[in-house]
Amino acid sequence: MSKSVSVKRVEKKFIIGRLQAEQLKLKLKSALPPDPYAGYEPYHVRSLYFDSYDDDDYFDKMSGIQNRKKIRIRIYDENTDVIKLELKQKYNVSQHKHSFTIDRELAEEMMRGKYEGLLKYNDPILEQMYYLMIKEVYRPKCVVEYERVAFALPNNDTRITFDSKIRTSQGTLDLFAPRSHYRPADIDDLVILEVKYNNFLLSYVKDLLALSDLYIGSYSKYINARQDLV
């Protein structure tokens, strides 16, 4: 099992149109390297989100609580060889992400609400996650899938992503189920641009993106997937 922790990480989201997204991608391709895993090609991301019995994480986000968290399991292009368990903790504008590569057996146990497998790794973060999920009665709540194009720079661990074709499911909570069970989200004509970096964003990247001309949005894939709670 591997783990990475990002400290003082900033994430900014922008809601843009499809045409604007394509124009930005062309600009970035001329100056930035592609995602090291997928190149410039789009790939699918699918996440299973967990929340407490009282949906505390959902309502913390809806209420604008500055210190909040989310727990999810993630796969890429239905590739079950790479399964990520992630704990994201937000402190004001900074994000701390703890990411673990897990096996399918543990993923399927967690989908059934069984979390004891987290303890076998003797990792303090996983132990913290286990006791939280048991105490607050965490359960799978929804699956979100989307298409992503990404660019990555080693400088300040900079990563720029374009997410589109967002689909969700609350009826089928099997992370490995076929896509036919998903419904489109409510932003079919829009793209979520995320700019993530440690410490500061390089000035030439700012200029390429022209961030001052973009609208900073508060769109959350998880919140959008659970619209029935509001």
Secondary structure, DSSP 4 states (H G I P E B T S, - for coil): --EEEEEEEEEEEEEEEHHHHHHHHHHHHTTS-BBTTTBTS-EEEEEEEEE-TT-HHHHHHHTT-SEEEEEEEEEETTEEEEEEEEEEEEETTEEEEEEEEE-HHHHHHHHTT--GGGGGG--HHHHHHHHHHHHTT-EEEEEEEEEEEEEEETGGGEEEEEEEEEEEESS---TTS-GGG-EE-S-TTEEEEEEEEES---HHHHHHHTGGGSPB----HHHHHTGGG-
